[in-house]
Amino acid sequence: MMKQSEIENRLERITGIYNKLSELMELLPAPDNIKIKLINLLVGDKDMEELIEGIKKRRPPRFILIGRTGVGKSSLINAICGKYLAEESDVQVGTTFGEKYSYKFMGKTIFEVIDTRGIGESLKTNRSAEEDLKDLVANFSPDAILFLVEGRAYVPEDITVLKKTNDILGFKIPAIAISAQVDKLQESREKNPNNYSERKKRNIEDAAYQLSKILAENDITPLGILPVSSYIEWNEDPTKVEKESWNKLKIIFDGRYNIDKLLDLLENNMSIKAGIFLMLYSRLDQVSRKIANRFIKVFSGISLAIATTPIPFSDIILLSSLQAILIMLIAYLSGRDLSFGTAKELLVSLGAGGATGFGFRVLFQQGSKFANLIFPGAGSALSAAIAGGGTYAIGKAAIAYFIQGVSRDKLKDIVKSAQDEYKGTIDNFVFA
């Protein structure tokens, strides 16, 4: 588990990435006007700006939870971030719907939740409850509605509540239907998702299908329908540990199922400020990967432009230096600092067969420019496509190594896979 100080350090690095970029660009063997143009291309990337701004103005996600007591709402919240959170009741939002809760870790609010206990009876018996629900949404500004039903049995009243909520809100807010506690489906003794039997998998698929069928019959179309297990075993029984020590609890068995898919849905459909915050406390490396992938996209585009230089061999030093800087930036996002020399050594090692393979790759790239002598433009297009694909593959390998922890001996396979992935782009570029 990453310490708070480590998280803050990573955040500081990420939000300061533009300063680091300017520093690294000084290493580029190019005139100042070229460096400025490259920096402007990177800094002007709108997706990158949005990510950085989302980090600076991040806030805890706000959820409305709909589901009966005992369906596992608090367990789901704990499973989302992999920590045992302290549940604290805030001021009551109104007797109609239940209470607002803050889920905290080490005194910091991680989630704000409205648990709609009693919403079913209120919506059925009190017409003003509909207006109350609209007011609740307007005042709380939820990022998502999580509707939980137990995987083993669906209660008709639960579906009625969701339908009524859907009719009132029109699901303008992302709504996800969750078939919860699927670890309890037969075979219930099977708790490790990696070892689920075919029978259990079929039961889980059937539970999700039944839920989707019932929702369709009631004209309810949520953003997603997911079977989920929040099963976690902690090193101590939380009910026998003082609340102040919950932050010290560690996972000794992880039976979570489909939590990553749930996170993907939430992160991709919530406000960027809430989505970034969620990533920081569930999978911090996702933030680094998002920014690293933006760098890869922009650096690959710049490599395409550099490689269209009509004079053979004029861009070798510039291109390899740019790729080394990309490696340094991705390492920096992971919390490490690389020297320019170390980045270049890693760059050479990524070529097939080490330095020799890298040399042949560069010669092939540059040699293709001689095709211009016979077919004007053809050689530069081929060279540019190879340069862009090479930069893309090098960036993907750097993410795998520095952020995902893939061993160095597997990087060449990742480079090859990334080049294959980029092939469609190469084809489009060459034959455009």
Secondary structure, 3 states (H helix, E strand, C coil): CCCHHHHHHHHHHHHCHHHHHHHHHCCCCCCHHHHHHHHHHHHCCHHHHHHHHHHHCCCCCEEEEECCCCCCHHHHHHHHHCCCCEEEEEEECCCCCCEEEEEEECCEEEEEEEECCCHHHHHHHCCHHHHHHHHHHHHHCCCEEEEEEECCCCCHHHHHHHHHHHHHHCCCCCEEEEEECHHHCCCCCCCCHHHCCHHHHHHHHHHHHHHHHHHHHCCCCCCEEEECEEEEEECCCHHHCCHHHHHHCCEEEEEEECHHHHHHHHHHHCCHHHHHHHHHHHCHHHHHHHHHHHHHHHHHHHHHHHHCCCCCCCCHHHHHHHHHHHHHHHHHHCCCCCCHHHHHHHHHHCCCCHHHHHHHHHHHHHHHHHHHHCCCCHHHHHHHHHHHHHHHHHHHHHHHHHHCCCCHHHHHHHHHHHHHHHHHHHHHHHCC
